[in-house]
Amino acid sequence: MKKMVVLAWSILLLANTYSLAKRATRGEFHMRSSFHQKEDRVKIKKEELPEAARKTLQGDVFKGWAVVNSYRTKAGEYEIELKKGDNVQSMKFDKDGKLK
């Protein structure tokens, strides 16, 4: 009986670990935290990004990625959240629109 209980707990623990790892690689943890607006940045439209940043995002490297959110920081830099399928990533640009 003890062996069955230990085996059941081991399977549950392994399944939970796998689930957490899978969610982390898909960016779900980042996605949840990124929806909360930070006080040091202001949400903007992607059209308000510098021309250099827009050209970079339209290039072949970012083909298929959609801009989810765009922010301007108090320092004048830009933070962009991109999504492609289940993948989410954040990009930072300086005040001139150059990728950091």
C-alpha positions in Angstrom: 0.0 0.0 0.0 2.8 2.4 0.9 4.5 1.7 -2.5 1.2 2.6 -4.3 0.9 5.9 -2.4 4.5 6.9 -3.0 4.1 6.0 -6.7 0.9 8.0 -7.0 2.6 11.1 -5.4 5.6 10.7 -7.6 3.5 10.6 -10.7 1.6 13.7 -9.6 4.8 15.6 -8.7 6.3 14.7 -12.1 3.2 15.8 -14.0 3.0 19.1 -12.1 6.7 19.8 -12.8 6.2 19.0 -16.5 3.2 21.3 -16.7 5.1 24.2 -15.0 8.1 23.7 -17.3 5.9 23.6 -20.4 4.0 26.8 -19.4 7.3 28.6 -18.7 8.7 27.8 -22.1 5.6 29.0 -23.9 5.9 32.3 -22.1 2.7 32.1 -20.1 4.4 33.3 -16.9 5.9 36.3 -18.7 2.6 37.0 -20.5 0.7 37.3 -17.3 3.1 39.6 -15.6 3.5 41.8 -18.7 -0.2 42.7 -18.8 0.2 44.7 -15.7 1.3 48.2 -16.7 4.5 49.3 -15.0 4.5 52.8 -13.6 7.7 53.8 -15.4 6.2 53.2 -18.9 3.2 54.4 -20.9 1.3 52.2 -23.4 1.4 53.6 -27.0 0.1 52.5 -30.4 2.6 50.7 -32.6 2.3 53.6 -35.1 3.9 55.8 -32.5 7.2 53.8 -32.5 10.2 55.4 -34.2 10.5 54.6 -37.9 13.7 52.5 -37.4 11.9 50.3 -34.8 8.9 49.8 -37.2 11.2 48.9 -40.1 13.0 46.4 -37.9 9.7 44.8 -36.8 8.6 44.5 -40.4 11.9 42.7 -41.5 12.3 39.0 -42.2 13.5 38.2 -38.7 10.2 39.1 -37.2 8.0 37.8 -40.0 4.9 36.2 -38.5 5.2 38.0 -35.2 2.4 40.3 -34.1 2.9 43.3 -31.9 0.7 42.7 -28.8 1.7 45.8 -26.8 4.0 48.8 -27.2 5.3 51.0 -24.4 7.5 54.1 -24.1 9.5 54.3 -20.9 10.2 57.5 -18.9 13.8 57.3 -20.3 12.4 57.6 -23.8 13.1 54.0 -24.8 10.6 51.5 -26.1 9.4 48.0 -25.0 7.5 45.9 -27.5 5.7 42.6 -26.7 5.5 40.2 -29.7 3.5 37.0 -30.1 3.7 34.2 -32.7 1.4 31.3 -31.9 2.1 30.3 -28.3 5.5 32.1 -28.2 5.7 35.5 -26.6 8.8 37.7 -26.5 9.8 41.2 -25.5 12.1 43.5 -27.4 13.7 46.7 -26.3 14.6 49.6 -28.5 16.5 52.8 -27.7 15.1 56.3 -28.2 16.2 56.3 -31.8 14.5 53.0 -32.5 17.6 50.8 -32.6 17.3 47.3 -31.2 19.0 46.9 -27.8 
